[in-house]
Amino acid sequence: MVFEDSSSIPSRTPVGHIVVVVPAHNEQDLLDACLTALSRAERRVVEVAPVTVETIVVLDACTDDSASIAARHPSVSTVAVAHRNVGAARAAGFSNHGLERADTTWFATTDADTRVGEDWLVGHLRHAADGARAVAGTVIVDFEGRVEEDLRLRSTYDAHYRHQLGHPHVHGANLGVRAADYIAVGGFAPLATGEDHDLVRRLELGGVTCRRVCDLSVTTSGRLRGRAPDGMAGFLRSLEPSA
């Protein structure tokens, strides 16, 4: 693995291939921004490391323009399913990847209402090079555009959330794992919510420590009605004063 600052990165089993999966169910309003951000992250990582990157959008029972939006991004491939289940959708994206080169493939996943930073994939590779076999990053919620009376939710969220090393959070919007370890535990389960926590739990039961890091952040929407019943939107609803 070769980075611009490679002298500071200890060499472990090199990652030569990255697969990024984005589940999407009727996300036409936010998907373009998500994929534009991922394209920047892909260009950045191939500039600094000898890796290839595949980005896969899993179109789960989409009846809007999500498919045509994904088609505007030439580096993105799509898989169409009708699960209406985020765990099954993530699993479908990874299902045909990593088997032949599982030891050198890194799986990363984010959400269609999320924007990653330009160095997001570089950060995943840095942790992999440092020996991490699974990585859970943090999430910054985009509260822009919220009406004034709802802005108190921001301070409540900030009081509850921990952007620090060793944080307790797990988000499908910001998760990475060595393909061999993902395959060994059976991958994402077909859960309508909590599929991210379930995967990390099984990884850790199998002896794979998930590194909880604060230098990999993504920005996700502050909507209160999301696609997963008890995902980030559900967590934000739980913080409302009326909850």
Secondary structure, DSSP 8 states (H G I E B T S, - for coil): ---TTGGGS---S---EEEEEEEESS-TTTHHHHHHHHHHHHHHHHHHSS-EEEEEEEEES--SSHHHHHHT-TTEEEEEE----HHHHHHHHHTTSSSTTGGGEEEEE--TTEEE-TTHHHHHHHHHHTT-SEEEEEEEEE-TT--GGGTHHHHHHHHH---STT-S---TTSEEEEHHHHHHTTS----SS-HHHHHHHHHHHTT--EEEEEEEEEEEE--SS-SSTTSHHHHHHHHSTT-
